[in-house]
Amino acid sequence: MMSLVRKSHWLSAVPIAVGMMSFAMISPAFAQEKLMRTLTVSGRGFEDIQTTLAQVRLGVEVQGKTANEVQQEVARKSNSVVNFLKSRQVEKLETTGINLSPRYDYANNRQTLIGYTASNTVSFRTSNERAGGILDEAVRAGATRIDSVSFVASDDAIAAAQKVALRKATQDAQTQADAVFSALNLTRKDIVSVQINGATPPTPVFREAALMQMRDAKVSAAPSPVIGGEQRVEGSVTLQISY
């Protein structure tokens, strides 16, 4: 009889022991979660840089009565323009568009084919100082249209500006965090995690006034004026700081 009592007593104690073991295993996690209090804050930084390169898109457009006629003329003039640009060692020279389309006359409610229009456009980069002269000479070489002129900084300048923008974004995030901790009378501890949200490359600066001046300028000894501007590089960083 005594052995049965002892066995029953031992079995009733098992759930209690297991429960205590489970509590012992979970308790440190609760304690750690309670101690790990964090503040998450995002900062932004900006860096303005000077544009030193002109991004140009220009081309040749020809009209004629037959598709073969206009296509041959466009090819001849385009080769002349491309060869000239290569001789000036412009950067990132590439074809951006080739087009051939019919032209119609709409008279007396009738559609009549009167010819074709063909075009070939290219884009390239060059320094702001050389852009005006190259554009004027490209017209002499056969270019008949200037579609766009925008201004960008060099790749090296953009990469350097992105680093500065991220540094400023980090400082901005820490300044915000310090202001919050001070207002709540909390003590700042360690940075738990860092997330770089990005250092956005700047958008090319398009200047309509400069493009109109180039389109309207007469080809003369003086090159067409080309004036750049500034680009803004933005960086964003998120910090998680314990307290």
Secondary structure by P-SEA (a helix, b strand, c coil): caaaaaaaaaaaaaaaaaaaaaaaaaaaaaaaaaaccbbbbbbbbbbbbbbcbbbbbbbcccccccaaaaaaaaaaaaaaaaaaaaaaccccccccccbbbbbbbbcccbbbbcccccbbbbbbcccccaaaaaaaaaaaaccccccbbbbbccaaaaaaaaaaaaaaaaaaaaaaaaaaaaaacccccccccccccccccccccccaaaaaaaaaccccccccbbbbbbbbbbbbbbbbbcc
